[in-house]
Amino acid sequence: MEYKIVNLVASSSLGAALDLYNLATAIPEVEYEPEQFPGAILKLDEPKVSLLLFKNGNIIISGASCEKDIKAAIKKASKVINEVQSSVPIKDRVTYKIVNLVATSNLNKQIDLFNAAVTLDNIEYEPEQFPGAIVRIFNPKLTMLLFKNGKLICAGAKSEEDIVKGLNKLKKVLAGQKDTSIEEKVSKKKVSKK
């Protein structure tokens, strides 16, 4: 099944504490409103990503469409921040951890979301609140938004392998085949509630 990664979220560290107020006053692309959020936001145009900057030097990169963009964003951010705060080293080699992959896909068929929600476990559908169904997969742990035209959004993956496994499980579940990882989780929940 084909899919397209539309957002990669990663975490990393710049290796030094950050003076967020100073960065916000010196760098026009940095937004900092500590009364609303404890971190600052650095928006880059190339690659087009946003970075959440925290006082301890940790950063979250979001909006990337590939890992190359993550690496380029960390390098560029370290260079821009170093110009204002020299204690932050310019990163030649970057390390990061993917914390979420978001992908889109299409089942290429119409889905009866009401029937799916009534007959299958782990599917929530409340059309008055949201036009899609929420499908939870437990191994790997993913959340999918499924729409009646067959289009879907997959979130929560840590790797592309997770996306592939999740899409295959979703196809099986919708075809009426049992998925043991889903049933195991459901039966564990039922047992633990007693």
N, C-alpha and C positions, 0 to 999 in steps of 0.2 A: 504494500500500500504506500502510495507516495505521500510525502508530507513536506512542509516547508518550515524551517525554523525562522520565527519572526522576532524573537527576543531571547537573548542570553543574559543572565544575571550572574555576576561573579563577585567574590569578595577577595580583598588583598590588603596589603599594608604598605604605607609609604616609608616605614622604618623610622619615623620621628613624630613627636607630638606636634600638633598643628595649632596655630593661633588663628582661629576661624574669623574673628572680628577683623584682624589685620588683613587677612586674605580677601575678605569681602570688600574692604575699603580700597585695596590696591588692585584687585582684578575685577574688571567689569562683568565678566561671565560668572562670577560667584555670587550666589544669593544666600543670605544668612539672616534668619529671623528666629533667634533663640527662644522667644516666647511661644513660637508655634512648633518648632522642631529643633532638637538638640544638635543637629548636624547642618552643614552648609551644602549647597548644591552647586556643582561646577558643570556647566553645559558646554560641551565641545561641538563644533560644527563639523570637524573632520578628524576622526570618524564621528558620526552623529550619535553621540551617547551622552548620558548624564552620569555624573559621579556624586555619590553622597560622601562627604568628607566629615570625619569625626575627630574630636580633639586628640584622641589617643593615636591618631595616624592611620586608623583602619579606614578602608574605603569600600563602597559597594558600587559596582559598575552595572548599569542597566541600559537597555536599548540597542545593544550590539546584535548584529545579525550573524557574526561568526567570531571565532576565537582570535583571529588576526586583529579584529577591531578592539577586542579587550586589551591585547598586548599594546597596541598603538595608543590606546587611550591612557593606560597607566604610564607609559613612557612620556607622553605629551603632558599629562597632568603633573608628573614629578618635575618636569622641566619648567613649566609655568610657575609652579609653587616655589621651586628653588630660587627663581629670580626675586621673589619677595621674601622668602624665608630660607636662608642658605643652609640651615640645619637639616633640611629635607634633601636627601641624596637624589641625584638624577639617576633614574633606573635605566640601565642598559639591558639587564636580564630581569625579566619580571616573573613573579610567581603569583598564582591566583588559584582560586577554587571555584568551579561552577556550582552555584547553589540552586539554579532553576533554569530550565529550558522551556520555552513556550513555542509550540508548533501549531500549524493549521493543517488540516487535511480534509478530504472529501470522500464519503462512502459512495458517491455517485448514485444514490437512490433516495427516494422519499422515505422518511421514517415516521411511523405513527407513535409520537412521543407519549401520548396518553396511554395507549396500550402497553408500551414498553414499561412505563412507570408502574402500571397496575400489575403486570405479570412478572417483572424481573426485580431482583433485589438490588439495592444500592443505586437506584435511579430515582432522583427527585425531580418532579415536574409540577410547577405551579405557574401556569401561563398568565395568571393575573399579575404576577410579580416580575416574571422574566420569560421571554419567548423560547428559551432553550431548556433542555433537561440537563441536570447535573448528574454525571456518572462518576462514581468513585471506584477506582481500581486499587487493590491493596498490595499487590506484589508484581511490579514495583508500585510504590505509592504515588498515584496520579489522580488528578481531577480533570475530567473532560466536560466541556460544554458542547452538547449535541443539539443541532437544530433540525427542524423537520425536513429541510431540503438536503439533508445528509452532510452538510458542512459541520466541522467540529474544530474546537480549540482544545489542545492538550497542554496542561500546566503541571508543574511539580517535578518534572523529570530532572535527573542529575546527569544523564548522558543520552546520546542518540539511541543507544541500545534500549534504554527505558521506554523511549517513545515507540520504538518498533514493537516491543513486547506489549505495551499498553494498547496499541492500535489492534494488534492481533487478538488480544483478549476481548476487546470491545466487539470486534467482528464476530467472535465465537458467541459471546453473550447475546448479541442481537439476533444471531441465527438460531438461538434457542439451545445451544450446547452448554453444558455445565462447565463452569470454571472453578476448579478446586480452590484456588487461592482466595476467591471471593467467598465461597461457601465456608471455608475454614474460619475466616474472620467473622462471618455472621454467626456461626455456631459458637465460637468463643465468646462473642458478645452476649449471646443468649444464656450461656452457662454462667458467665460471671455476674449476670443480673440477679440470679436466683439466690 
